[in-house]
Amino acid sequence: MRRVDKRLEQIEAHVERLTKYAPIIVAIEKHLYYDELPKDEYRALYCEYIGVDQEIFEQILLAALGDLHVILRKVEPPTEKELQEIIAEVEDMVLDLH
């Protein structure tokens, strides 16, 4: 019974997450851009969804691109293999600088 309770808790948490981020998920599926989000609170919600501070996210976009016109996308954590490839790539870039 405890196993069923645990599974039910997981399902409820997933439904809560989907409900909370429904406007963001719809915007991603519509291939909208960050600066096209219809309400300012959706920008904050998108940043929360991807796990990045909104002010930092926007500062980086402005510094790198000069505007906030970047396509919204789902953020999936990398697999262990992908993570190791990313780490190796960054190490190579850092070592090439010296």
N, C-alpha and C positions, 0 to 999 in steps of 0.2 A: 504494500500500500504506500509505503514511503517513496518508492520509486515512481509511482504514478503521481504522487503529490509533487515531487521534484520536476517531473516532466511537465505537469500542468503549470507550474511556476515559470518554467522556461518558455512555454507557449504564450502565457500571458505577458511576459516581458517582451517577447518578439512582437506581439500584437500592439502593445503599448508603444514600442519604438516605431513600428510602421505607421501608427496613427499620428504620432507626434511629427514625424518627418514626411507625411503624405504630400504636403505641398512641394517639398524639395524633390521627392522621388518623381512626382509628376513633371516638375520643371526639367529634371534630368532627362526623362523620357521624351520630352518635347524638344530636347537639344537647345535649351535656352542658354543664354550667357549670363554671367554674374550680374552685369549692369542692367540686364533686362528683367530681373526679378521684380514683380509688381509692387512689393511693399518692402520697406527698409527692414522690418523685422524678419523677413525671409532671408535677407543677407546674413543676419545674425544666426538664424536657424541653420543656414547652409554651412556656415563656419563651424557651428557646433557639431553638425553632422559629419564634417570631415575631420573634426578634432583640432582645429586651428583657431587661435585668437583672431577675432575679426579685424582689429586694428593692425595687427602684424600682417595678416593676409593681404589687406588692402595696401599697406605700405610697400610690401614686396611687389605686388602687381604694378603699382605706380612706378616704383623704381626700375623694375625690369621691363615693363611694357609701355609705360607712360599713360595707361588707362586701366579701367576695371573690366575690360571686354575679354573675358576668358570663359570658355565653354564649361558648363557645369558637368561634373562627372561623378560617378560612383567611386568611392574610395574603398578598395578591398585591401586588407592587409596582405603583404606578400607571403608566398609560400616560403618555407625554409630555404629551398634552393634559390628562389628569386632574391631573398634577403642576402644570401651568401654572395651571389653575383653582384648585387648592388654594393656590398661592402668591398669586394675585390676591385670593382670599378673605381670607387672613391679612393681606395688605397693607392691604386695605380696613378690616379690624377694627382694625389698629394705627393707621391714619390717622384713623379715627373717634374714637379715644381722645383725640386732641390737639385 
